[in-house]
Amino acid sequence: MTLLDAYQTFKKAKLVNLSHKINETSPHFPALPSLEKKDIFTLKDGFHVQQFTVVGQYGTHIDAPIHFVDKAAWLDEIALEDLLLPLYVIDKSQAVAENPDYELSKADILAFEEEYGEIAEGSFVVFRSDWHKRWPSQEAFRNLDSDGVQHTPGWSHEALEFLIHQRQVKAIGHETLDTDSGKAAAKNGALIEEYYLLDQGIYQLEVLANLDRLPATGSIISISYPNWEKATGSPVRAIAYVPQT
């Protein structure tokens, strides 16, 4: 098969946008500033130019290992071939609906593999929680209780350890702001699982959208962002190519 043959196959796929549209009021980690946008020139000047001021970890974004880990890889050091990957979608949305503190477990992964087959080496695995449906409400997205504890789903340590070392995945993704569940982050006083993930040299996508429009297996994820130098992260445009049934 030639690249043109592969292109024709991709052209037949259904495209699903996995990125939220972002603006000045989009949900984000509260310690970070909101996006700012202003006109530098308008069409009255003969051309329209805008200036955007935005942190790397805003909206649907990628975290490079250096985001948490000293001397780890920057965004521009992630291999280009690792930005187009087979996609696996582990759906625990019903469990999250019943318990917003739910943590995806190794048992969940094994049950997924029992039904769909073993996760292939070099893949991208996402945790579908349907949390994206809370967008664009900052309040609903953070889901704080009266004590200020965030009640949001996350990955368990055993699940990450299994995917990274037993399945050798390239990356993981989720719909929430953090890798860790909100309850675990409050208990530990830190994002321990996010540090662990990035310390293994694995990158992640956060605040993904529309995972409910994807099949469990068979799709391809494509990730793009500006070619920043020495960046810890960046908003991304993530697209899934879904085979037509």
C-alpha angles and dihedrals in degrees: 000000000000127000088255089056089052089048091055089051091051090048089060093055125099112246121224121190108224095184129089119232106247133212141152094293100043117133112266143152102294096227089064125077122250122251114276122205129182140162116253093178130007132202087267084070090050097260138041120237126171131196119218124196111190139148119240094245098060130122115335100356147162124239117209117207090254088066088084107003126072115237092004125133122301121220093262089055094063107107114251091228088061091065095069109056145153108266128223120188118202107196115210095147094123092052090049091049088057095041120019089193091062117143120204107238138202087250088059090054093048091049089050091051091048088060103034107022133257118320107251122239114261096028136135115240124196132193109224110207100150087235087134088076088073090066130142095026113095090197095051092042095054095037097198124189125218090276093054094253114146114231105204133133124255149163123287119229093242091054093052093044091051095048094046101042105024100034097025095217120185097221146346134217143193142178099242132080094253142040091225123067112255092243092052092048091053092047094048097037089227143056094262097166093048089053091047093050095049091043088062090060092253121137125212142200118224133194094026120178138210098020086144088070093061132086119237092253141004101060130112124220121214119194126194137174139150117294094252119181115230096353125159092206145335143204107265142202104225119186130184121212105211121193114240113243 
